[in-house]
Amino acid sequence: MKLTEVAAAVIERPGEDGAIEFLLGQRAPGSVYQGYWEFPGGKVEAGETPHAALVRELREELGIEVLRADPWLRREHVYEHAHVRLNFFRVRQWHGELQDHVHSALSWQRAEFPTVPPTVAPMLPANAPVLAALALPDFYAITHAAEIGIDAQLLALAHALEGGLKLVQLREPTLDAARRSAFVHAAVDLCHQFGARALVNGDAALAEASGADGLHLPARQLASCKVRPDFPLVAASCHTRAELERAAELGCDFTVFGPVQATASHPWIEGIGWEAFASLLAVSPAPTFALGGLSAADLDTAQRAGAHGIAAVRAAWAD
């Protein structure tokens, strides 16, 4: 079956409480999957880039002009009638008043954590998994208790959770087994008290024993992993485009990619820089967090380069 390239838009606006809202459209009578809800967009024509197709489709379908569309993720789906590759963009700035020309109805929905089903249904099968990706926060904190001490790390974690942190990687490869287990159990309990999710790096048995929400695969484990680990959340560290593709094949929920800049822990490793990051990532096969000498102040730059958000070690725990 021929592969059809499609550009899809997550059109955003701030809600009354500051939460992000995104637009869905209902397919009109007489169309394939009539009555189903989808993200606006359409086919990429010959000679078009996905971005150019997105701009054109949103002008034709909704009467709006795109001012900013950041590449976000790419998904493939095989329907009975078509094999599509959806290139999703986050349309963060746009101009004009919505004038729907192709859908039966439009509906603004909230991107919430934890994932909340849309108030409209049914969703097109290819688009449903995107909702979980939208619910991911834009900051992924990584612990370093072996460096600063377990008590200090738990104190910093509690402070960050009080400030709204929602996603944490417990990465402590150099702690001995007993101390690592004690730390992970305490950190998972603390995260759950604040409604945050915790992933354990590299140790599936410890992740299961501690009640963690998921497993984060180092690149070496990603390369050897044959099937997706049985956890609600699975993430992977990637350093090449091939590793990003492998993580998507495995069904990882998100990835971490870098280093973008040199880090305090590995100052001898030169970062790839934002231009190379954007080129290698392109439209990522999964939501991707940029990593390497970054802080929350780099979020806008990262998103323009195609990242979902920022991952950080030291910057995550700075006062």
C-alpha positions in Angstrom: 0.0 0.0 0.0 1.4 3.4 -1.0 2.5 5.6 1.9 0.7 8.9 2.1 2.4 11.8 3.8 0.1 14.0 5.9 0.7 17.2 7.9 -1.3 17.4 11.1 -1.7 20.4 13.4 -1.9 20.6 17.2 -3.3 24.2 17.1 -2.9 25.6 20.6 -4.3 28.4 22.7 -4.0 29.2 26.4 -7.1 28.2 28.5 -8.6 30.5 31.2 -6.4 28.9 33.9 -3.3 28.9 31.7 -3.6 25.2 30.7 -2.9 24.5 27.0 -6.0 23.8 24.9 -5.9 22.2 21.4 -8.3 22.0 18.5 -10.1 18.9 17.2 -12.3 18.7 14.1 -15.1 16.3 13.4 -15.0 14.6 10.0 -18.0 15.6 7.8 -20.8 13.3 6.5 -19.7 11.5 3.3 -16.0 11.4 4.2 -14.1 8.3 5.3 -14.6 7.8 9.0 -17.4 10.3 9.1 -18.2 11.5 12.6 -14.7 10.8 13.9 -12.6 13.5 15.5 -9.1 14.4 14.3 -6.4 17.0 14.4 -6.7 19.4 11.4 -4.4 19.0 8.5 -4.2 17.2 5.2 -2.1 15.5 2.5 1.4 16.7 1.5 1.2 17.5 -2.2 4.1 16.7 -4.6 6.9 19.2 -4.2 5.7 20.3 -0.8 7.4 20.0 2.6 5.2 18.9 5.5 5.4 22.4 6.9 4.3 24.1 3.7 1.4 21.6 3.5 0.4 22.4 7.0 0.4 26.2 6.3 -1.7 25.6 3.1 -4.2 23.2 4.7 -4.9 25.4 7.7 -5.5 28.4 5.5 -7.9 26.3 3.3 -9.6 24.4 6.1 -9.8 27.0 8.9 -9.0 30.4 7.3 -6.0 31.0 9.6 -2.4 32.0 8.9 0.3 30.0 10.7 2.9 32.2 12.5 4.7 29.5 14.3 4.6 25.7 13.8 7.2 23.7 15.6 7.9 20.1 14.4 6.8 17.7 17.1 6.4 14.0 16.2 5.8 11.6 13.4 3.5 8.6 13.5 2.5 5.9 11.0 -0.8 4.1 10.8 -2.3 1.6 8.4 -6.0 2.0 7.8 -8.1 -0.3 5.6 -8.0 2.4 2.8 -4.6 4.0 3.3 -1.1 3.8 4.9 -0.4 7.3 6.3 2.6 9.0 7.9 1.4 11.9 10.1 3.9 14.7 10.6 2.6 16.6 13.7 3.4 20.2 14.3 2.6 22.3 17.4 1.0 25.5 16.0 1.8 27.8 18.9 1.1 31.1 17.1 -1.5 31.8 14.5 -3.6 34.7 13.2 -7.2 35.0 12.1 -10.7 33.9 13.2 -11.5 30.3 12.8 -13.8 29.7 9.9 -14.3 25.9 9.4 -14.8 24.9 5.8 -14.5 21.1 6.0 -15.5 19.7 9.4 -19.0 19.2 10.9 -17.8 20.7 14.2 -14.8 22.0 16.1 -13.9 21.5 19.7 -11.2 22.9 22.0 -9.8 20.3 24.4 -7.3 20.4 27.3 -3.9 18.9 27.3 -3.9 17.6 30.9 -1.8 15.5 33.2 -2.6 12.7 33.8 -4.2 12.0 30.4 -7.9 12.9 30.3 -10.0 11.5 27.5 -11.4 14.2 25.2 -15.0 15.3 25.8 -15.7 14.3 22.2 -15.5 10.8 20.6 -14.6 8.8 18.8 -11.1 9.8 17.8 -9.4 8.6 14.6 -7.3 5.6 15.6 -4.1 7.2 14.3 -4.6 10.2 16.4 -5.6 8.7 19.7 -2.1 8.0 21.0 -1.1 11.6 20.4 -3.3 12.6 23.4 -1.0 10.8 25.8 2.0 12.6 24.2 0.3 15.9 24.7 -0.2 15.2 28.4 3.6 14.8 28.9 5.0 17.8 30.8 7.7 19.8 29.1 10.4 19.3 31.8 12.0 15.9 32.7 14.2 16.0 35.8 17.0 13.6 36.4 18.4 12.8 39.8 22.1 12.6 40.9 21.8 11.5 44.5 25.2 9.7 44.3 26.8 13.1 43.7 25.0 15.3 46.2 23.8 12.7 48.7 20.6 10.9 49.1 19.1 13.1 51.8 20.0 16.3 49.8 18.5 14.8 46.7 15.2 13.8 48.4 15.0 17.3 49.9 15.6 18.9 46.4 13.0 16.5 44.9 10.4 17.5 47.5 11.0 21.2 46.8 10.8 20.7 43.0 7.6 18.6 43.4 6.0 21.4 45.5 6.9 23.7 42.6 5.0 21.6 40.1 7.5 19.0 38.8 5.6 16.1 37.2 8.1 13.8 35.6 11.3 12.4 37.1 14.0 9.9 36.1 15.7 8.1 39.0 19.2 7.6 37.5 21.7 6.3 40.1 24.0 3.8 38.4 26.9 4.3 40.9 25.0 3.9 44.1 25.4 0.4 45.6 22.4 -1.9 45.3 21.1 -1.4 48.9 21.4 2.4 48.8 19.9 2.7 45.3 16.9 0.5 46.3 16.3 2.6 49.4 16.6 5.9 47.5 14.3 4.7 44.6 11.6 3.5 47.0 11.6 6.8 48.9 11.7 8.9 45.7 8.8 7.0 44.1 6.7 7.4 47.2 7.5 11.1 47.3 6.6 11.6 43.6 3.3 9.8 44.0 2.4 12.0 47.0 2.5 15.0 44.6 0.9 13.2 41.7 4.1 13.0 39.7 5.4 10.1 37.7 8.8 8.5 38.2 10.9 6.3 35.9 13.8 4.1 37.0 16.9 4.1 34.8 18.0 0.7 33.6 16.6 -1.6 36.3 13.3 -3.2 35.5 13.2 -5.3 38.7 13.7 -2.2 40.9 11.2 -0.2 38.9 8.6 -3.0 39.5 9.5 -3.5 43.1 9.3 0.2 43.9 6.0 0.8 42.2 7.6 3.2 39.7 5.5 4.4 36.8 8.0 3.3 34.2 11.5 2.4 33.0 14.0 4.6 31.3 16.3 2.6 28.9 20.0 3.7 28.5 21.1 3.5 24.9 22.9 0.2 25.4 19.7 -1.4 26.7 17.7 0.1 23.9 20.0 -1.6 21.4 19.5 -5.0 23.0 15.8 -4.8 23.9 13.6 -7.0 21.7 10.2 -6.0 23.0 8.8 -3.1 24.9 9.2 -3.5 28.7 5.9 -4.0 30.4 5.5 -0.6 32.1 2.9 2.2 31.6 5.7 4.5 30.6 8.9 3.6 28.7 11.5 6.1 27.7 15.0 5.8 26.1 18.2 7.8 25.9 19.3 8.4 22.3 22.3 9.9 20.6 21.7 9.1 16.9 18.8 9.2 14.5 19.0 5.4 14.3 18.4 5.2 18.0 15.5 7.5 17.8 13.9 5.2 15.2 14.7 2.2 17.2 13.0 3.7 20.3 9.9 4.4 18.1 9.9 0.8 16.8 10.0 -0.5 20.3 7.0 1.7 21.3 8.8 4.0 23.7 6.5 6.8 24.9 9.2 9.4 24.7 13.0 9.8 24.2 15.8 12.0 25.5 18.3 13.2 22.8 21.6 15.0 23.1 23.9 16.2 24.4 23.1 19.6 22.9 25.8 21.4 24.9 28.8 20.3 27.0 27.8 19.4 30.6 29.4 19.8 34.0 29.6 16.0 34.4 31.1 15.4 30.9 32.9 18.6 29.9 35.2 16.7 27.5 32.2 15.8 25.3 31.3 18.6 22.9 27.6 19.2 22.4 26.1 18.9 19.0 24.5 22.4 19.1 20.9 23.4 18.2 21.4 23.3 14.4 22.5 19.7 14.4 19.9 18.8 17.0 17.1 20.1 14.8 18.6 18.5 11.7 19.0 15.1 13.3 15.6 15.2 15.1 13.6 16.6 12.1 10.1 15.5 12.9 10.7 13.0 15.7 9.1 9.6 15.7 8.3 10.2 19.4 8.1 13.1 21.8 11.7 14.0 22.6 13.4 15.9 25.4 16.6 17.8 24.6 19.4 17.1 27.1 22.9 18.5 27.7 23.8 21.6 29.6 20.2 22.9 29.4 17.7 24.5 31.8 14.1 25.6 31.7 15.3 28.9 30.1 16.2 26.9 26.9 12.6 25.5 26.5 11.5 27.9 23.7 14.7 27.3 21.7 14.3 23.5 22.2 10.7 23.5 21.0 11.6 25.6 17.9 14.2 22.9 17.1 11.6 20.1 17.4 11.9 19.0 21.0 8.9 18.3 23.2 10.7 19.7 26.2 13.9 19.9 28.2 15.6 17.2 30.3 18.1 18.3 32.9 20.1 17.1 35.9 21.7 20.0 37.8 19.3 22.6 36.5 16.4 20.6 37.8 17.4 21.0 41.4 18.7 24.6 41.4 16.9 26.9 43.7 
